């Protein structure tokens, strides 16, 4: 079973691509949407941390 961290690295083109993975348009669009959602999640976490730190 693949590690979730390896999959995230592949989304951001940091990790090595799986040669056996299907190369269709739909898979590419899915990876693009996953990239966007991961980036938005990280931005939201950073904003929450800043808000929590400013409160104190």
Secondary structure, DSSP 8 states (H G I E B T S, - for coil): ---HHHHHHHHTT-S---TTS---HHHHHHHHHHHHHHHHHHHHHHHHHHHHHHH-
